């Protein structure tokens, strides 16, 4: 009794360790998936930033020298390496973004002030009252000189304020927003009075805020599209491919993520989730059964695995196989022992019963293994061995043994 108790305790401990290892693997997989999504989102932001650099460099020439960080091609990097890259790339992108905004602001300001300093355009900012002031007296001349000095200081302050406000404009704002902010800046630099210049600076701040709000909304749409693309990456079918193409246009900045596309993507996401779940169930089943001596027939799997059907054989079974169907919609796993060769002697029935009994025992083991893989099953209907005749089906192609690693590779 002590030995039996010790064996039971050892089995429970082994099962506990196996479950802990499985949960650790699931956590690691979920963490890597999260980091991979972050890398893809950062790559999309870097691509958008590189496009902004090209557009602004074409417009302002050598005044724009900022370069975008290098995107990362996801390969064999560890999760920790991907996380480290995300941290570095995020800091590099923030620094490059600030540098580009400052360079662009200086370039716009230089253009505007150069236009206002052209021959025939030079003037000083004045108060409206000065336009009606008597300029004949000495006192008036002295006051005018003082105002010129004060006006120069105010103009310098205006230029600095203009540069600060323009530096807040995000580099990936829409072209119409960029034109609108430039127009407000031009009016501020070309104002005839202090009050007019101040009013246009207030308007400039407002337009920059609006432009940035729209740009940030577009960034949010791109991030959402990147994450949807990641989820749909393993999906199959023309409908999923069409949605992926549309989401790719959103990421590239050539389309918007409207509610219609969101709804279609949500439908595809649900379908892909079902596909992934079904592939996981099939992979778990084939992996468990391969460890129990069963093999999936080549050719049969290729033709029917998409429908959730498998045919299983054993090396010591010459006339029998197991048909297995995964019904994802009904949440059912249906199996049946079948004959692949007709039995011509009186011993055929006895062999049929033996094979059914052998499969029933294997099926209980399969349920235990699936439970350890996170798939809980309940028996809804069971037919006792020998209760009904074993059906005869077409013989499957010669089985080719595959390792458990090969099963996992195909499942991916």
Secondary structure as GFF3:
##gff-version 3
##sequence-region A 1 412
A	DSSP	alpha_helix	2	60	.	.	.	ID=ss1
A	DSSP	three_ten_helix	61	63	.	.	.	ID=ss2
A	DSSP	alpha_helix	79	116	.	.	.	ID=ss3
A	DSSP	three_ten_helix	128	132	.	.	.	ID=ss4
A	DSSP	alpha_helix	138	166	.	.	.	ID=ss5
A	DSSP	alpha_helix	175	189	.	.	.	ID=ss6
A	DSSP	alpha_helix	194	232	.	.	.	ID=ss7
A	DSSP	alpha_helix	238	251	.	.	.	ID=ss8
A	DSSP	alpha_helix	259	290	.	.	.	ID=ss9
A	DSSP	beta_strand	294	296	.	.	.	ID=ss10
A	DSSP	alpha_helix	300	304	.	.	.	ID=ss11
A	DSSP	three_ten_helix	305	307	.	.	.	ID=ss12
A	DSSP	beta_strand	309	314	.	.	.	ID=ss13
A	DSSP	beta_strand	320	327	.	.	.	ID=ss14
A	DSSP	beta_strand	332	339	.	.	.	ID=ss15
A	DSSP	alpha_helix	348	372	.	.	.	ID=ss16
A	DSSP	alpha_helix	404	411	.	.	.	ID=ss17
###
